[in-house]
Structures are given as C-alpha cells and as structure tokens.
C-alpha cells in the first residue's frame, strides 16, 4: 500500500515538474497556494522518491 502511495506522489511530482518546465505553471501551488500544505506535499514527493530509489537498490 505504501509503495502505491509513493508511486502516485512521484507521478504527481513528475507531472508538476513537466508543467513547470514546459509552461512555467505550478499546479501544486495553483491548487493549494504558497503555504505550508504545499511544502508538505513537496516533502512527501521527495520522501516518496527516496523510498522508491531504496526499493530499486534493494531488489
């Protein structure tokens, strides 16, 4: 279950980075504003990436 959540968060992060690179549009900030919730989402995306990376290394 945790792996699926991590995967979904990574996909959301990747889509956000793609939109920022192509159109200078940050969908996370557009939805949640520039507050603590946005920072929490970015932190969760980063933790998910580290978790997934560790899963790849261990396998």
C-alpha positions as CSV (number, residue, x, y, z in Angstrom):
1,X,0.0,0.0,0.0
2,X,2.8,2.4,0.9
3,X,4.5,1.7,-2.4
4,X,1.4,2.7,-4.4
5,X,1.1,5.9,-2.4
6,X,4.8,6.7,-3.1
7,X,4.3,5.9,-6.8
8,X,1.3,8.2,-7.1
9,X,3.1,11.0,-5.3
10,X,6.1,10.6,-7.6
11,X,3.8,10.8,-10.7
12,X,2.1,13.9,-9.3
13,X,5.6,15.4,-8.8
14,X,6.8,14.5,-12.2
15,X,3.7,16.0,-13.9
16,X,4.2,19.2,-11.9
17,X,7.8,19.4,-12.9
18,X,6.8,18.8,-16.5
19,X,4.3,21.6,-16.4
20,X,6.8,23.9,-14.8
21,X,9.4,23.2,-17.4
22,X,7.1,23.5,-20.4
23,X,4.7,26.2,-19.4
24,X,6.0,27.7,-16.2
25,X,2.8,26.6,-14.5
26,X,3.0,25.1,-11.0
27,X,-0.2,23.1,-10.5
28,X,0.5,22.3,-6.8
29,X,0.8,26.0,-5.9
30,X,-2.3,26.8,-8.1
31,X,-4.4,24.3,-6.1
32,X,-3.0,24.7,-2.6
33,X,-1.5,28.2,-2.6
34,X,2.0,29.1,-1.3
35,X,1.6,27.8,2.2
36,X,2.6,25.0,4.5
37,X,0.4,22.4,2.7
38,X,2.4,22.9,-0.5
39,X,5.7,22.4,1.4
40,X,4.3,19.3,3.0
41,X,3.3,17.9,-0.5
42,X,6.8,18.7,-1.9
43,X,8.4,17.0,1.1
44,X,6.2,13.9,0.7
45,X,7.1,13.7,-3.0
46,X,10.8,13.8,-2.1
47,X,10.4,11.2,0.6
48,X,8.5,9.0,-1.9
49,X,11.3,9.3,-4.4
50,X,13.9,8.3,-1.8
51,X,11.7,5.4,-0.7
52,X,11.3,4.2,-4.3
53,X,15.0,4.6,-5.0
54,X,15.8,2.4,-2.0
55,X,13.4,-0.2,-3.2
56,X,15.2,-0.3,-6.6
57,X,18.6,-0.6,-4.9
58,X,17.5,-3.4,-2.5
59,X,15.9,-5.5,-5.3
